[in-house]
Amino acid sequence: MAQLVINTRADLDSIKGTKQHTDFMNRLRGSMTRQQDVAEYPENYGEPGYDGPVVEPIWEEVEDLSLIQRFGFNKSDLL
C-alpha cells in the first residue's frame, strides 16, 4: 500500500489505526524538543577576516511545540 502524504490533521485522522498513523504520531512526539546552540559568539564571528578565538557550540535541548500545534495537538495530548 502506498504511503499517504500527511499535510493536515484531517490527513492524519483519515489513517487512524494504521501503522503509518502510529509511526507519524511517534515522529510528532519526537519533534517536541530540538537541539539549539546557546554559545555566545563575538561580533563578526564566522565573517571573512575574523581572527579571534574559536568558540565551540554549546548544545541545549529546548522545547519546540510548533509542529505538534500545526497538527492541532498540545503537549498533554502526546504524553
N, C-alpha and C positions, 0 to 999 in steps of 0.2 A: 504494500500500500504506500502511495506517495505521501511524503510529509507535507502537511498543511502549513502555509506561511501564516504565522501568528503576528498580527499587527495591532489587534484590539482585544479588549476584554470579551467581546462577542465571539471573536475567533477562538479564543481560549475556552470559553464556556461551551462552544459547539463540539469540543472534543473531550469533554469531561469524562473521566472513567477510562481513558486510554493511556497507554504508556507514554505517548507524546505529551499528554497533559501533565502527567506525573513528572516527566523529565523537565518540562518547561517550568513547572512550579518549583522544582529543586534549583533550577538556574535563577529564578527570581529571588529565592531565599538567599542564594549566594551573592546576589548583587546588592545586598543591603549594606555592605561595607566595601570600602576601597582603600588602597594604599595611597598616601599623599606625602610628598616630600615637604617637610616643615623646616628644613635648614634655612638659615638666614644667609643670603648671598650679598657680597659687597656690590655697590653700584658699578655698573658696566661689566659685571661678571659674565663671562662667556662671549663678550664682544671682541671683535678684532683689536689687537693691541693690548688686551688686558694682561698684565704681568704680575698680578697679585697671587696670593696663595690659592691652592686648590681646596675647595670646600666639598667634603663628602656629603652625600644626601643623608638625611635623617628621615626614615620612613615611619609613618604612624598610620594605624588603621583608623579611619574615620567613617562615621555612619553617613550613608547617602541613600535616601529613600525615594529618590526621584523616579527611578524605573518602576518600582512597585506601585507608586502613586499613579504613574501613567496608565497602568492596567487596573486602577480602581481599588487597590489594596492599601491597607495601612499595616504598620509593623505588627500589631497584635494578630492580624489575620494570618500571618505566615509563621508565627512562633509555635 
